């Protein structure tokens, strides 16, 4: 899947021109994808720059005449998830109260941070944690980021029917964990 990458010892001007044309062809699509998937313009620019950097780093290894777009989509996906993981490591101060409530000496019901809905969130988190990384990704991209089955099929390089089946299976496994 994607462009094959291997070491080439000789590159001529035609290949360099092909790489430039390839980037010019796909970069607007990549940038638009970054803009639609990110919460703000600055995050979109960061992810776009990371994709461009990885393209430049691998440019000499990309095989001429191979389809580069699936490879670029995979690079975008990796950069996007790296960015999401990085952002999750940074806890805003507004979330500190939720974390502190878990370590209080008093029962949770007596804590000023107690909210009745938190138990349901904990159960859902436990159910989602039981899924594989691939299934969590699919659920996240569908329900948090709002990608359609068609967009996911392009992103993963599989048919729409496969995406629907995977999502249905992941939801069914989550439901089984929640119901016990």
C-alpha positions in Angstrom: 0.0 0.0 0.0 1.4 3.4 -0.9 4.5 4.4 -2.6 7.4 2.0 -2.4 10.5 3.4 -0.8 14.0 2.1 -1.5 17.5 3.5 -1.8 18.4 5.0 -5.2 22.0 5.9 -5.7 21.4 8.0 -8.8 18.8 10.7 -9.3 18.5 12.7 -12.4 16.7 16.1 -13.1 13.7 14.3 -14.4 13.1 12.6 -11.0 13.7 15.8 -9.1 11.1 17.5 -11.4 8.8 14.6 -10.9 9.1 14.9 -7.1 8.4 18.7 -7.3 5.4 18.1 -9.5 4.1 15.4 -7.2 4.3 17.6 -4.2 2.7 20.5 -6.0 -0.1 18.2 -7.1 -1.0 16.7 -3.7 0.0 19.4 -1.3 -3.3 21.4 -1.6 -5.2 18.2 -0.8 -3.0 17.5 2.2 -3.4 21.1 3.5 -7.2 21.0 3.1 -7.3 17.7 5.0 -5.2 19.3 7.7 -7.5 22.3 7.9 -10.7 20.2 8.1 -9.3 17.8 10.7 -7.7 20.2 13.1 -9.3 22.4 15.6 -7.4 25.6 14.5 -5.3 27.0 11.8 -2.0 26.8 13.7 -2.4 23.1 14.4 -3.2 22.5 10.7 0.0 24.4 9.7 2.1 22.4 12.1 0.8 19.1 10.8 1.1 20.2 7.2 4.8 21.2 7.8 5.5 17.8 9.4 4.0 16.0 6.3 6.1 18.2 4.0 9.2 17.5 6.1 8.7 13.8 6.0 8.1 14.0 2.2 11.4 15.9 1.8 13.3 13.4 4.0 12.0 10.5 1.9 12.1 12.2 -1.5 15.2 10.5 -2.7 13.8 7.1 -1.8 10.4 7.4 -3.5 10.1 5.3 -6.6 9.4 7.1 -9.8 6.0 6.4 -11.3 4.5 5.0 -8.1 1.3 6.3 -6.6 2.4 8.7 -3.8 -1.0 9.8 -2.6 -1.7 6.7 -0.4 1.7 7.1 1.1 1.1 10.8 1.8 -2.2 9.9 3.4 -0.5 7.5 5.7 2.1 10.1 6.6 -0.6 12.6 7.3 -2.4 10.1 9.5 0.8 9.4 11.5 1.5 13.1 11.8 -2.0 13.8 12.9 -2.0 11.1 15.6 1.5 12.2 16.8 0.1 15.7 17.2 -3.0 14.4 19.0 -0.9 12.3 21.4 1.4 15.3 22.1 -1.7 17.5 22.9 -3.1 14.8 25.2 0.1 14.9 27.3 -0.5 18.5 28.1 -3.3 18.8 30.6 -4.9 22.2 30.8 -5.4 23.6 34.3 -9.2 23.2 33.9 -8.8 19.4 33.9 -6.8 19.3 37.1 -9.9 19.2 39.3 -11.1 15.9 37.6 -7.7 14.3 38.3 -7.5 15.5 41.9 -11.0 14.1 42.7 -9.7 10.6 42.0 -7.0 10.8 44.7 -9.1 12.4 47.5 -9.3 10.7 50.9 -13.0 11.4 51.1 -15.5 9.2 49.2 -16.1 10.5 45.7 -19.7 11.5 46.4 -18.5 14.0 49.1 -15.9 15.6 46.9 -16.5 19.1 45.6 -15.3 17.7 42.2 -17.9 14.9 42.1 -20.2 14.9 39.1 -22.7 12.1 38.7 -21.9 11.7 35.0 -18.3 10.8 35.6 -19.0 7.1 36.3 -20.5 6.7 32.8 -17.5 8.4 31.3 -15.2 6.0 33.2 -17.2 3.0 32.1 -17.0 4.2 28.4 -13.3 4.8 28.7 -12.8 1.3 30.1 -14.8 -0.1 27.2 -12.9 1.8 24.6 -9.6 0.8 26.2 -10.5 -2.8 25.6 -10.4 -2.2 21.8 -7.4 -2.6 19.6 -5.5 0.5 18.6 -6.9 0.3 15.1 -10.4 0.0 16.3 -10.0 3.0 18.7 -8.6 5.0 15.9 -11.6 4.2 13.7 -14.0 5.1 16.4 -12.2 8.3 17.1 -12.0 9.4 13.5 -15.7 8.6 13.0 -17.3 10.0 16.2 -14.8 12.6 17.4 -13.4 13.9 14.1 -16.6 13.3 12.0 -15.0 11.5 9.0 -17.4 9.7 6.7 -17.0 6.1 5.7 -15.9 7.2 2.2 -13.1 9.5 3.7 -12.0 6.7 6.0 -11.8 4.2 3.1 -9.5 6.6 1.2 -7.4 7.2 4.4 -7.0 3.4 5.2 -6.9 2.3 1.6 -9.8 -0.2 1.9 -13.3 -0.4 0.7 -16.2 1.5 2.3 -17.8 -1.9 3.1 -14.7 -2.9 5.1 -14.8 0.3 7.1 -18.5 -0.2 7.9 -17.9 -3.8 9.0 -14.9 -2.8 11.2 -16.8 0.1 12.8 -19.8 -2.2 13.4 -17.6 -4.8 15.0 -15.8 -2.3 17.2 -19.1 -0.8 18.4 -20.5 -4.3 19.1 -17.3 -5.2 21.2 -17.7 -1.9 23.1 -21.3 -2.6 23.8 -20.5 -6.1 25.1 -17.9 -4.7 27.5 -20.4 -2.1 28.7 -23.1 -4.6 29.3 -20.8 -7.0 31.1 
